[in-house]
C-alpha cells in the first residue's frame, strides 16, 4: 500500500485513507515501518472509519519505528477520531496533536 506523503524538512507526513481498519492494518503498518529512522506524522483528518485494527496498527508502527531509531506522532482535528483516541486511551500512549503543523514542530 502506498499512502500520500509530504515532506516538511526532516519530517514525513503520511495521510491515511478513508478507512483505517483491520483490512488495511497490515498494509499500513508495513508502509509505516519502511520509514525507519524517520520522523513520521500520521494525519488522520480524512479517515472516516478508525477501528481497533487500525489503532493497533498505529501503536505497533510507533513501536517498530522507535526500535528502528524513528518516531511517530498523530495529528487530527477530526472530533470523532480524537474521541476514539481518548476513549481507548491511545492518546496517553501516543503523542496526538491538533494539527499537522503542531505535530511537525514537536520534532524540533
N, C-alpha and C positions, 0 to 999 in steps of 0.2 A: 504494500500500500504506500503510495506517495501522497503526502499531505502538503498543502500550500504552506510555504515558509517565507519569512522575511528576515533580513539580517540588519541588526542595529548595532554597529560596532562589532563587539565580540560576542553578542547575544543572538541566538537564533529563536525567532518567534514561530511557533507551529500553530496553525489554525486547524482546529478539529472539525470533523464532518458534522452533518445534521444529527446523526445518531452515533452515540458513543456507548455501545452496549456490549454484551457478551459476544455477539457475532463479529464485532470489529476489534475486540480487546487484544487478541493475539497479534494481529497485524499492526495495530497502533503501538503496542509495546515493542515489537521488533523494530519498527521505524524509529521510535524514540531512542532505543538502545544503540542504534547505529550512530547516534550523535555523541558518541563517547568523547570525553574531555571537553565537552561544550557546555556553555551556559544556555539553558533552554527555558523559554517561557511558553506554556501551553495556553492558548487563547480559547476559552470555552464559550465565548459570546454567541456564536452561531449554532451551538449544539442545543437541539430541541429535546433530545432523549439522552439521559445520563443514568445508567443503571449500575447495579453492583459490579457487573463485569467490567464496565468502563472505569469505575472508581478503583477497582483492584489493579487494572492495567496502569493507571496513573501512579498509584502508590508503588507498584513493582518497578515501574520505569524510573521513578525517583531513586529507589534503592539501587537499581542497576547503574544508573548514571553516576551516582555518588561513588560506587565501587570502582568506576572507570574514570575517576577524577573529574566528573562533570557535576552538574546540579540542575534541578528542575523546579520551576515555580509556576503557579497557576494565576491566570487573570480572567476575571469575568465580571461584567456588570449585570448579567442575566440574573434577576432576583430568584428565579426557580432554582437555578444551578447553585447559587450562593446558599440557599436554604438547604438543598441536598447536602452540600459540603458541611454545613453546620449541624444538621440532624445526624449525619453519620460520623460527626466529629473528625472528619478528614481535615477540616480547617485547623485542627490542632496538631496534625501530623505533617501538614504541608504548608508552605507559605502561599497564601492566597491574597491577591491584590485586586483593587477596584478597577484598575486599567492596565493595559499592556505597558504603557509608558512607565507607570509606577513599578511594575514588575521588572522591567528592563533596568530602570535606575537602581533598583535594590541590589544589583550585582556590583555596583560601583563601590 
